[in-house]
Amino acid sequence: MAQQTANPLLSQSPSRPSPSKTSPPLQSTTSSRPLDAIYVNDVRYSILSQVGAGGTSKVFCVLSEDNKMYAIKQISFENADVQTYQMYLNEINLLQALSDSELIVKMYDHEINATFNLIYLVMEFGEVDMACLMAKERKSSLNLHFIRFYWKKMLQAVNVLHNSRIIHSDLKPANFMIVKGELRLIDFGIANKIANDTTNVHRDHNMGTPNYISPEALLDPGGGPGSGRPTVIGKPSDVWSLGCILYQMVYGHTPFQHLNMWQKIQCIPNPNYPIKYPDIALLHVPVSEELRNLLDGCLQRKPKDRLTIQEILAHPFFSQ
């Protein structure tokens, strides 16, 4: 599929595009009846099903005219402010920049439709995400081979980002997808590029999924909620999220899953609230001291005390 030519909208300035009439809306303008196809740069894709939705976006499983299956992410920017609109463009930029990696979801085409305030991303279609795989795995005893294989793939995918000076900021099982048996990292909506002369990025809002969000993303010294200053996060923030995923793979839940939202906000950054590492996992399976040590190395409250991804990949847990 031909790549769209360079788009001036993907520059540093996120100004709104001028209206275009190249692609019809997903919904009929005269009826609420959904259409049976989506057009991206005048290429027709038949809609097979809607497979996801969240916020201002929807994801559809579609079939191209040459009978290939894709996922199309449709994003509405009708009510988006400049910062949110830039976030949408940021996802396109990052997917293009990471297109050579086999661990990052492929984007084949995209269109910014100013007539209907919609963005379309044509991407690989995944059969299942890690949230579903992990839910199935919880029904059986602890499988260290499953954990080593898939968590290592997650580490390698995030390492691709970090080597490109990108922080994902919203790592969770649902953002790792299986495409033809291979793991792919998806959803770069709130990912950020680190400037060449720094080690962190500054965000104006605390974003991320509560069960996987790092302490510094919730409570930045001198920044954070109510300070009027942006939150500062770096690569260790992604390591924390990966540690929460590993914890869930081992124990069947994340470290703070049992708490309500307010308690999470208070306890995640609080060093006086201990994170427990039981020596017994799901279905009474022992958890080795080595694995508990690895978890503890990922889930240190201070970012500088956490293991790096390179250190994690060299950990004895992966040599067994």
Contacts in CASP RR format, 6 or more apart in sequence:
PFRMAT RR
TARGET T0000
AUTHOR 0000-0000-0000
METHOD contacts of the structure
MODEL  1
MAQQTANPLLSQSPSRPSPSKTSPPLQSTTSSRPLDAIYVNDVRYSILSQ
VGAGGTSKVFCVLSEDNKMYAIKQISFENADVQTYQMYLNEINLLQALSD
SELIVKMYDHEINATFNLIYLVMEFGEVDMACLMAKERKSSLNLHFIRFY
WKKMLQAVNVLHNSRIIHSDLKPANFMIVKGELRLIDFGIANKIANDTTN
VHRDHNMGTPNYISPEALLDPGGGPGSGRPTVIGKPSDVWSLGCILYQMV
YGHTPFQHLNMWQKIQCIPNPNYPIKYPDIALLHVPVSEELRNLLDGCLQ
RKPKDRLTIQEILAHPFFSQ
1 43 0 8 1.000
1 64 0 8 1.000
1 108 0 8 1.000
1 109 0 8 1.000
1 122 0 8 1.000
2 109 0 8 1.000
3 108 0 8 1.000
3 109 0 8 1.000
4 41 0 8 1.000
4 109 0 8 1.000
4 110 0 8 1.000
4 111 0 8 1.000
7 112 0 8 1.000
9 15 0 8 1.000
9 17 0 8 1.000
9 89 0 8 1.000
9 112 0 8 1.000
10 89 0 8 1.000
10 92 0 8 1.000
10 93 0 8 1.000
14 82 0 8 1.000
14 83 0 8 1.000
14 85 0 8 1.000
14 86 0 8 1.000
14 89 0 8 1.000
15 82 0 8 1.000
16 85 0 8 1.000
16 114 0 8 1.000
17 112 0 8 1.000
17 114 0 8 1.000
18 114 0 8 1.000
19 114 0 8 1.000
19 115 0 8 1.000
20 112 0 8 1.000
20 113 0 8 1.000
20 114 0 8 1.000
20 115 0 8 1.000
21 115 0 8 1.000
22 39 0 8 1.000
22 41 0 8 1.000
22 42 0 8 1.000
22 111 0 8 1.000
22 113 0 8 1.000
23 38 0 8 1.000
23 39 0 8 1.000
23 40 0 8 1.000
23 41 0 8 1.000
23 42 0 8 1.000
23 111 0 8 1.000
23 113 0 8 1.000
23 115 0 8 1.000
23 116 0 8 1.000
23 118 0 8 1.000
23 120 0 8 1.000
24 35 0 8 1.000
24 39 0 8 1.000
24 116 0 8 1.000
25 35 0 8 1.000
25 113 0 8 1.000
25 115 0 8 1.000
25 116 0 8 1.000
25 118 0 8 1.000
26 34 0 8 1.000
26 35 0 8 1.000
26 38 0 8 1.000
26 58 0 8 1.000
26 74 0 8 1.000
26 118 0 8 1.000
27 33 0 8 1.000
27 34 0 8 1.000
27 35 0 8 1.000
28 34 0 8 1.000
28 35 0 8 1.000
34 47 0 8 1.000
35 47 0 8 1.000
36 46 0 8 1.000
36 47 0 8 1.000
37 44 0 8 1.000
37 45 0 8 1.000
37 46 0 8 1.000
37 47 0 8 1.000
37 62 0 8 1.000
38 44 0 8 1.000
38 45 0 8 1.000
38 47 0 8 1.000
38 60 0 8 1.000
38 62 0 8 1.000
38 72 0 8 1.000
38 74 0 8 1.000
38 120 0 8 1.000
39 45 0 8 1.000
40 72 0 8 1.000
40 109 0 8 1.000
40 110 0 8 1.000
40 111 0 8 1.000
40 120 0 8 1.000
40 122 0 8 1.000
41 109 0 8 1.000
41 111 0 8 1.000
43 64 0 8 1.000
43 65 0 8 1.000
43 109 0 8 1.000
44 64 0 8 1.000
44 65 0 8 1.000
45 62 0 8 1.000
45 63 0 8 1.000
45 64 0 8 1.000
45 65 0 8 1.000
45 70 0 8 1.000
45 72 0 8 1.000
45 122 0 8 1.000
46 62 0 8 1.000
46 63 0 8 1.000
47 60 0 8 1.000
47 61 0 8 1.000
47 62 0 8 1.000
48 60 0 8 1.000
48 61 0 8 1.000
48 62 0 8 1.000
48 63 0 8 1.000
48 69 0 8 1.000
49 60 0 8 1.000
49 61 0 8 1.000
50 58 0 8 1.000
50 59 0 8 1.000
50 60 0 8 1.000
50 61 0 8 1.000
51 59 0 8 1.000
51 60 0 8 1.000
51 61 0 8 1.000
51 71 0 8 1.000
52 58 0 8 1.000
52 59 0 8 1.000
53 59 0 8 1.000
56 75 0 8 1.000
56 76 0 8 1.000
56 77 0 8 1.000
56 79 0 8 1.000
56 80 0 8 1.000
57 73 0 8 1.000
57 74 0 8 1.000
57 75 0 8 1.000
57 76 0 8 1.000
58 73 0 8 1.000
58 74 0 8 1.000
59 71 0 8 1.000
59 72 0 8 1.000
59 73 0 8 1.000
59 74 0 8 1.000
60 71 0 8 1.000
60 72 0 8 1.000
60 74 0 8 1.000
61 69 0 8 1.000
61 70 0 8 1.000
61 71 0 8 1.000
61 125 0 8 1.000
62 69 0 8 1.000
62 70 0 8 1.000
62 71 0 8 1.000
62 72 0 8 1.000
63 69 0 8 1.000
63 70 0 8 1.000
64 70 0 8 1.000
69 125 0 8 1.000
70 108 0 8 1.000
70 122 0 8 1.000
70 123 0 8 1.000
70 124 0 8 1.000
70 125 0 8 1.000
71 122 0 8 1.000
71 123 0 8 1.000
71 124 0 8 1.000
71 125 0 8 1.000
71 126 0 8 1.000
72 120 0 8 1.000
72 121 0 8 1.000
72 122 0 8 1.000
72 123 0 8 1.000
73 120 0 8 1.000
73 121 0 8 1.000
73 123 0 8 1.000
74 118 0 8 1.000
74 119 0 8 1.000
74 120 0 8 1.000
75 88 0 8 1.000
75 118 0 8 1.000
75 119 0 8 1.000
75 120 0 8 1.000
75 121 0 8 1.000
76 117 0 8 1.000
76 118 0 8 1.000
77 84 0 8 1.000
77 85 0 8 1.000
77 88 0 8 1.000
77 117 0 8 1.000
77 118 0 8 1.000
77 119 0 8 1.000
78 117 0 8 1.000
80 88 0 8 1.000
83 204 0 8 1.000
87 189 0 8 1.000
87 190 0 8 1.000
88 119 0 8 1.000
88 189 0 8 1.000
90 188 0 8 1.000
90 189 0 8 1.000
90 191 0 8 1.000
90 192 0 8 1.000
91 121 0 8 1.000
91 187 0 8 1.000
91 188 0 8 1.000
91 189 0 8 1.000
91 191 0 8 1.000
92 107 0 8 1.000
92 110 0 8 1.000
92 119 0 8 1.000
92 121 0 8 1.000
94 166 0 8 1.000
94 188 0 8 1.000
94 191 0 8 1.000
94 193 0 8 1.000
95 104 0 8 1.000
95 105 0 8 1.000
95 106 0 8 1.000
95 107 0 8 1.000
95 121 0 8 1.000
95 123 0 8 1.000
95 188 0 8 1.000
96 107 0 8 1.000
97 164 0 8 1.000
97 166 0 8 1.000
98 104 0 8 1.000
98 160 0 8 1.000
98 161 0 8 1.000
98 164 0 8 1.000
98 166 0 8 1.000
99 106 0 8 1.000
99 107 0 8 1.000
101 157 0 8 1.000
101 160 0 8 1.000
102 182 0 8 1.000
103 153 0 8 1.000
103 156 0 8 1.000
103 157 0 8 1.000
103 160 0 8 1.000
103 183 0 8 1.000
103 184 0 8 1.000
103 185 0 8 1.000
104 157 0 8 1.000
104 160 0 8 1.000
104 161 0 8 1.000
104 184 0 8 1.000
104 185 0 8 1.000
105 123 0 8 1.000
105 124 0 8 1.000
105 177 0 8 1.000
105 179 0 8 1.000
105 184 0 8 1.000
105 185 0 8 1.000
105 186 0 8 1.000
106 123 0 8 1.000
106 124 0 8 1.000
106 184 0 8 1.000
107 121 0 8 1.000
107 122 0 8 1.000
107 123 0 8 1.000
108 122 0 8 1.000
108 123 0 8 1.000
108 124 0 8 1.000
109 121 0 8 1.000
109 122 0 8 1.000
110 119 0 8 1.000
110 120 0 8 1.000
110 121 0 8 1.000
110 122 0 8 1.000
111 119 0 8 1.000
111 120 0 8 1.000
112 119 0 8 1.000
113 119 0 8 1.000
113 120 0 8 1.000
123 186 0 8 1.000
124 177 0 8 1.000
124 179 0 8 1.000
124 184 0 8 1.000
125 179 0 8 1.000
126 177 0 8 1.000
126 178 0 8 1.000
126 179 0 8 1.000
126 184 0 8 1.000
127 178 0 8 1.000
127 179 0 8 1.000
127 180 0 8 1.000
127 181 0 8 1.000
128 177 0 8 1.000
128 178 0 8 1.000
129 173 0 8 1.000
129 174 0 8 1.000
129 175 0 8 1.000
129 176 0 8 1.000
129 177 0 8 1.000
129 178 0 8 1.000
130 150 0 8 1.000
130 154 0 8 1.000
130 173 0 8 1.000
130 174 0 8 1.000
130 176 0 8 1.000
130 177 0 8 1.000
130 178 0 8 1.000
130 183 0 8 1.000
130 245 0 8 1.000
131 172 0 8 1.000
131 173 0 8 1.000
131 174 0 8 1.000
133 150 0 8 1.000
133 173 0 8 1.000
133 178 0 8 1.000
134 173 0 8 1.000
134 248 0 8 1.000
134 249 0 8 1.000
134 252 0 8 1.000
137 143 0 8 1.000
137 146 0 8 1.000
137 249 0 8 1.000
138 252 0 8 1.000
138 282 0 8 1.000
140 283 0 8 1.000
141 282 0 8 1.000
141 283 0 8 1.000
141 285 0 8 1.000
142 250 0 8 1.000
142 281 0 8 1.000
142 282 0 8 1.000
142 283 0 8 1.000
142 285 0 8 1.000
142 287 0 8 1.000
144 320 0 8 1.000
146 249 0 8 1.000
147 246 0 8 1.000
147 249 0 8 1.000
147 250 0 8 1.000
148 317 0 8 1.000
148 318 0 8 1.000
148 320 0 8 1.000
150 176 0 8 1.000
150 183 0 8 1.000
150 249 0 8 1.000
151 242 0 8 1.000
151 245 0 8 1.000
151 246 0 8 1.000
151 249 0 8 1.000
152 313 0 8 1.000
152 318 0 8 1.000
153 176 0 8 1.000
153 183 0 8 1.000
154 171 0 8 1.000
154 176 0 8 1.000
154 183 0 8 1.000
154 185 0 8 1.000
154 242 0 8 1.000
154 245 0 8 1.000
155 242 0 8 1.000
155 309 0 8 1.000
155 312 0 8 1.000
155 313 0 8 1.000
156 313 0 8 1.000
157 176 0 8 1.000
157 183 0 8 1.000
157 184 0 8 1.000
157 185 0 8 1.000
158 168 0 8 1.000
158 171 0 8 1.000
158 185 0 8 1.000
158 238 0 8 1.000
158 242 0 8 1.000
158 309 0 8 1.000
159 309 0 8 1.000
159 310 0 8 1.000
159 313 0 8 1.000
160 185 0 8 1.000
161 167 0 8 1.000
161 168 0 8 1.000
161 185 0 8 1.000
161 191 0 8 1.000
161 238 0 8 1.000
162 235 0 8 1.000
162 238 0 8 1.000
162 309 0 8 1.000
165 193 0 8 1.000
165 194 0 8 1.000
165 196 0 8 1.000
166 191 0 8 1.000
166 192 0 8 1.000
166 193 0 8 1.000
166 194 0 8 1.000
167 191 0 8 1.000
167 192 0 8 1.000
167 194 0 8 1.000
167 201 0 8 1.000
167 233 0 8 1.000
167 234 0 8 1.000
167 235 0 8 1.000
167 237 0 8 1.000
167 238 0 8 1.000
168 175 0 8 1.000
168 185 0 8 1.000
168 188 0 8 1.000
168 191 0 8 1.000
168 238 0 8 1.000
168 241 0 8 1.000
169 190 0 8 1.000
169 191 0 8 1.000
169 192 0 8 1.000
169 203 0 8 1.000
169 207 0 8 1.000
169 208 0 8 1.000
169 217 0 8 1.000
169 233 0 8 1.000
169 237 0 8 1.000
169 238 0 8 1.000
170 187 0 8 1.000
170 189 0 8 1.000
170 190 0 8 1.000
170 191 0 8 1.000
170 207 0 8 1.000
170 208 0 8 1.000
170 209 0 8 1.000
170 212 0 8 1.000
170 241 0 8 1.000
171 212 0 8 1.000
171 238 0 8 1.000
171 241 0 8 1.000
171 242 0 8 1.000
171 245 0 8 1.000
172 209 0 8 1.000
172 211 0 8 1.000
172 212 0 8 1.000
172 241 0 8 1.000
172 245 0 8 1.000
173 245 0 8 1.000
173 248 0 8 1.000
175 185 0 8 1.000
175 186 0 8 1.000
175 187 0 8 1.000
176 183 0 8 1.000
176 184 0 8 1.000
176 185 0 8 1.000
176 186 0 8 1.000
177 183 0 8 1.000
177 184 0 8 1.000
177 185 0 8 1.000
177 186 0 8 1.000
178 184 0 8 1.000
190 203 0 8 1.000
190 207 0 8 1.000
190 208 0 8 1.000
192 201 0 8 1.000
192 203 0 8 1.000
193 201 0 8 1.000
194 200 0 8 1.000
194 201 0 8 1.000
194 234 0 8 1.000
195 201 0 8 1.000
199 234 0 8 1.000
199 235 0 8 1.000
200 232 0 8 1.000
200 233 0 8 1.000
200 234 0 8 1.000
201 232 0 8 1.000
201 233 0 8 1.000
201 234 0 8 1.000
202 230 0 8 1.000
202 231 0 8 1.000
202 232 0 8 1.000
203 217 0 8 1.000
203 230 0 8 1.000
203 231 0 8 1.000
203 232 0 8 1.000
203 233 0 8 1.000
204 230 0 8 1.000
204 231 0 8 1.000
205 231 0 8 1.000
206 213 0 8 1.000
206 217 0 8 1.000
206 218 0 8 1.000
206 224 0 8 1.000
206 225 0 8 1.000
206 231 0 8 1.000
207 217 0 8 1.000
208 217 0 8 1.000
210 256 0 8 1.000
210 261 0 8 1.000
210 264 0 8 1.000
210 265 0 8 1.000
211 244 0 8 1.000
211 254 0 8 1.000
211 256 0 8 1.000
211 257 0 8 1.000
211 264 0 8 1.000
212 240 0 8 1.000
212 241 0 8 1.000
212 244 0 8 1.000
212 245 0 8 1.000
212 254 0 8 1.000
213 240 0 8 1.000
213 241 0 8 1.000
213 268 0 8 1.000
214 233 0 8 1.000
214 236 0 8 1.000
214 237 0 8 1.000
214 240 0 8 1.000
214 241 0 8 1.000
214 268 0 8 1.000
214 303 0 8 1.000
215 240 0 8 1.000
215 268 0 8 1.000
215 269 0 8 1.000
215 301 0 8 1.000
216 231 0 8 1.000
216 232 0 8 1.000
216 233 0 8 1.000
216 234 0 8 1.000
216 236 0 8 1.000
216 237 0 8 1.000
216 269 0 8 1.000
216 303 0 8 1.000
217 231 0 8 1.000
217 233 0 8 1.000
217 237 0 8 1.000
218 224 0 8 1.000
218 225 0 8 1.000
218 265 0 8 1.000
218 268 0 8 1.000
218 269 0 8 1.000
219 225 0 8 1.000
219 269 0 8 1.000
220 227 0 8 1.000
220 229 0 8 1.000
220 230 0 8 1.000
220 231 0 8 1.000
220 232 0 8 1.000
220 233 0 8 1.000
222 229 0 8 1.000
223 229 0 8 1.000
223 230 0 8 1.000
223 231 0 8 1.000
223 232 0 8 1.000
224 230 0 8 1.000
224 231 0 8 1.000
234 303 0 8 1.000
235 308 0 8 1.000
235 309 0 8 1.000
236 303 0 8 1.000
236 304 0 8 1.000
236 306 0 8 1.000
236 308 0 8 1.000
237 303 0 8 1.000
239 298 0 8 1.000
239 306 0 8 1.000
239 307 0 8 1.000
239 308 0 8 1.000
239 309 0 8 1.000
239 312 0 8 1.000
240 298 0 8 1.000
240 299 0 8 1.000
240 303 0 8 1.000
240 306 0 8 1.000
242 298 0 8 1.000
242 309 0 8 1.000
242 312 0 8 1.000
243 295 0 8 1.000
243 298 0 8 1.000
243 299 0 8 1.000
244 254 0 8 1.000
244 255 0 8 1.000
244 299 0 8 1.000
245 254 0 8 1.000
246 294 0 8 1.000
246 295 0 8 1.000
246 298 0 8 1.000
247 253 0 8 1.000
247 254 0 8 1.000
247 255 0 8 1.000
247 295 0 8 1.000
247 299 0 8 1.000
248 254 0 8 1.000
248 257 0 8 1.000
250 281 0 8 1.000
250 282 0 8 1.000
250 287 0 8 1.000
250 291 0 8 1.000
250 295 0 8 1.000
251 278 0 8 1.000
251 281 0 8 1.000
251 282 0 8 1.000
251 287 0 8 1.000
252 281 0 8 1.000
252 282 0 8 1.000
255 275 0 8 1.000
255 276 0 8 1.000
255 299 0 8 1.000
256 263 0 8 1.000
256 264 0 8 1.000
256 267 0 8 1.000
256 268 0 8 1.000
259 267 0 8 1.000
266 273 0 8 1.000
267 273 0 8 1.000
269 301 0 8 1.000
270 301 0 8 1.000
271 301 0 8 1.000
275 296 0 8 1.000
275 299 0 8 1.000
277 287 0 8 1.000
277 292 0 8 1.000
277 295 0 8 1.000
277 296 0 8 1.000
278 287 0 8 1.000
279 286 0 8 1.000
279 287 0 8 1.000
279 289 0 8 1.000
279 292 0 8 1.000
280 286 0 8 1.000
280 287 0 8 1.000
281 287 0 8 1.000
290 315 0 8 1.000
290 316 0 8 1.000
290 317 0 8 1.000
291 317 0 8 1.000
294 307 0 8 1.000
294 312 0 8 1.000
294 315 0 8 1.000
294 317 0 8 1.000
297 305 0 8 1.000
297 306 0 8 1.000
297 307 0 8 1.000
298 306 0 8 1.000
298 307 0 8 1.000
298 312 0 8 1.000
299 306 0 8 1.000
300 306 0 8 1.000
307 315 0 8 1.000
END
